[in-house]
Amino acid sequence: MILNYSEISQRERTNLLYSTIIPRPIAWIVTEDNGVVNIAPFSFFSGISSSPPVVMVAIGNRQDGTPKDTLRNIRNTKKATICVVNENYFEKMKSSAEPIPSHQSESEVFDIEVERVEHDFPPAIKGVESAMFCKLHSEIEFEGNTTPIFLEVVKHFVDDSSMIDESLKLNLIGRIGKTFAKVIEIE
């Protein structure tokens, strides 16, 4: 069966991509604007270069077509902190995906504790194993409802217990299709 993306619905295209591109890591992005801390998860996220160290995140718009707070904040401040999600933060990560008014913080509404690790960047989720402090590199304008942005990793927080032989050993949660799963090592 060949499915022509120009002949199927957006929902069908999304379902095909979600089911095929697996596992998808979750970028739990913390941004800040006018003193309000915004926390939101995104699963169209990937590293694209190690030199320079750049990650890509695709951020969809709100239902009314306006940019989500995360994209608006990154455009305004040129900075973001990307935290990884492990099983301990699974429920809070899911709740942080719920839309709330822009003047409210997911940190306060969903009781997600944050801490200022690098004073020049948005805070990190307190207790995460890894957090990347990023500056906006560039973005691409697409037709449709999604904006791919490229963030350069400037600094990286790593929990000391996660560093093993110059590599990270993380207990991550990712998206598998429309569901979530633990990322485990297969030897």
WODA-V8728 format. One record per residue. RES is the residue in one letter. PHI is phi in whole degrees, 0 to 359 (NA if undefined). BURIAL is 1 if it has 24 or more other C-alpha atoms within 12 Angstrom, else 0. Layout:
# WODA-V8728
res | phi | burial
RES | PHI | BURIAL
RES | PHI | BURIAL
This chain:
# WODA-V8728
res | phi | burial
M | NA | 0
I | 249 | 0
L | 255 | 0
N | 271 | 0
Y | 300 | 0
S | 282 | 0
E | 248 | 0
I | 242 | 0
S | 287 | 0
Q | 302 | 0
R | 299 | 0
E | 295 | 0
R | 298 | 0
T | 300 | 0
N | 299 | 0
L | 296 | 0
L | 294 | 0
Y | 301 | 0
S | 277 | 0
T | 263 | 0
I | 271 | 0
I | 223 | 1
P | 287 | 1
R | 252 | 1
P | 294 | 1
I | 251 | 1
A | 268 | 1
W | 268 | 1
I | 267 | 1
V | 251 | 1
T | 232 | 1
E | 213 | 1
D | 204 | 1
N | 52 | 0
G | 81 | 0
V | 263 | 0
V | 270 | 1
N | 252 | 1
I | 229 | 1
A | 210 | 1
P | 268 | 1
F | 222 | 1
S | 255 | 1
F | 265 | 1
F | 217 | 1
S | 196 | 1
G | 283 | 1
I | 238 | 0
S | 201 | 0
S | 258 | 0
S | 216 | 0
P | 286 | 0
P | 286 | 0
V | 231 | 1
V | 244 | 1
M | 240 | 1
V | 226 | 1
A | 258 | 1
I | 246 | 1
G | 281 | 1
N | 275 | 0
R | 291 | 0
Q | 304 | 0
D | 277 | 0
G | 91 | 0
T | 278 | 0
P | 296 | 0
K | 294 | 1
D | 305 | 1
T | 302 | 1
L | 294 | 1
R | 301 | 1
N | 294 | 1
I | 295 | 1
R | 298 | 1
N | 285 | 0
T | 256 | 1
K | 68 | 1
K | 220 | 1
A | 202 | 1
T | 242 | 1
I | 255 | 1
C | 255 | 1
V | 270 | 1
V | 246 | 1
N | 245 | 1
E | 302 | 0
N | 297 | 0
Y | 252 | 1
F | 304 | 1
E | 294 | 0
K | 292 | 1
M | 297 | 1
K | 299 | 1
S | 294 | 0
S | 292 | 1
A | 280 | 1
E | 291 | 0
P | 290 | 1
I | 227 | 0
P | 300 | 0
S | 302 | 1
H | 279 | 0
Q | 255 | 0
S | 255 | 1
E | 301 | 1
S | 303 | 1
E | 280 | 0
V | 295 | 0
F | 253 | 1
D | 55 | 0
I | 255 | 1
E | 284 | 0
V | 239 | 1
E | 217 | 0
R | 279 | 0
V | 262 | 1
E | 240 | 0
H | 296 | 0
D | 270 | 0
F | 230 | 1
P | 302 | 1
P | 294 | 1
A | 257 | 1
I | 291 | 1
K | 295 | 1
G | 91 | 1
V | 290 | 1
E | 281 | 1
S | 206 | 1
A | 216 | 1
M | 254 | 1
F | 263 | 1
C | 236 | 1
K | 241 | 1
L | 296 | 1
H | 267 | 1
S | 189 | 0
E | 216 | 1
I | 243 | 0
E | 274 | 0
F | 246 | 0
E | 288 | 0
G | 109 | 0
N | 251 | 0
T | 229 | 1
T | 239 | 1
P | 283 | 1
I | 240 | 1
F | 244 | 1
L | 242 | 1
E | 271 | 1
V | 282 | 1
V | 262 | 1
K | 218 | 1
H | 220 | 1
F | 272 | 1
V | 227 | 1
D | 296 | 0
D | 307 | 0
S | 288 | 0
S | 270 | 0
M | 269 | 0
I | 228 | 0
D | 51 | 0
E | 66 | 0
S | 234 | 0
L | 267 | 0
K | 243 | 0
L | 248 | 1
N | 258 | 1
L | 271 | 1
I | 250 | 1
G | 224 | 1
R | 264 | 1
I | 238 | 1
G | 63 | 0
K | 263 | 0
T | 255 | 0
F | 247 | 1
A | 206 | 0
K | 284 | 0
V | 270 | 0
I | 242 | 0
E | 271 | 0
I | 249 | 0
E | 252 | 0
